[in-house]
């Protein structure tokens, strides 16, 4: 008889294992209640610098900074096993599931934001942000937050909960990776049509290469893709009346293949496990959801959505290219940005540097009633 279920998230709790539980946090070393770090503009805060083998099990962060759009200006990086190029590089807010330099309340299985209407003298406080992605390391782990804003971080509170072990990390254990990308705007492909108001299935244009798609992830090596957050500022349209960007198909090319891709979808809202133009508005599921939604009656506006391949990771042996059309056959020129999450064996291809701050800021801000002028 087995006393735990290996297939249940809770089943493994009965199995007592060896290991040493540890935490890095911003607690006040004097014994007072100033349990936060202050990070000047241009400076870098070290959240964790761990030696040995183990696994990060949970990260909690909340911040307060008065620089507008600071959630796009603060950059989170993670380094495993002494590497020089990080395995994780992303603006802070985007990494935790909401783009556009804003925040929202949602809870998924690996990521969450806890956010409400509390307001201070200069605006609302940021969300409390959580990650439960397991992040193993064999000899060390380093997590930093770069302040690329023009003002200091007044309060940086954080926990990094991890476990150390004396056992060697098995060679088939991949390292956690995440990277941010953007196209603001995407390059619109114009398709000629004689129809003034075509139905969605009659929109002109064909895409049989994927060459103009928005790229969520390009990675080399062996591993598996476990999902993404996609942000869309939907200000463009296929024609004068069709404003929905969700006709764009997902296309995932594995191990250098050209056409067709191993995974070809039927529309953006379909890849994110919803349908019919996101009629629900914002919602939060364990594996998929809309963390930030525009009006369900009018698709113009800001959207953040997530899809996590927890039960269905996408395996690759030598490379992977995760793409999605921006509109049918890339016929819309909206602003797209994204964070991709994956595990792979090292070494990994060098992550690109982020664009300069001014080039990664959202086109429209504030919005959705979260900030008052």
Buried (B, 14 or more C-beta within 10 A) or exposed (E): EEEEEEEEEEEEEEEEEEBEEBEBBBBEEEEEEEEBBEBEBEBEBEBBEBEBBBBBBBBBBBBBBBBBBBBBBBBBBBBBBEBEEBBBBBBBBBBBBBBBBBBBBBBBEBBBBBBEEEEEEEBBBBBBBBBBBBBBBBEBBBBBBBBBBBBBBBBBBBBBBBBBBEEEBEEEBBBBBBBBBBBBBBEBBEBEBEEEEBEEEEBBBEBEEBEBBBBBBBBBBBBBBBBBBBBBBBBBBBBEEBBBBBBBBBBBBBEEEEEEBBBEBEBBBBBBBBEEBBEEEBEBBEBBBBBBBBEEEEBBBBBBBBBBBBEEBBEBEEBBBBBBBBBBBBBBBBBBBBBBBBBBEBEBBEBEEBEEBEEBBBEEBBBBEBBEE
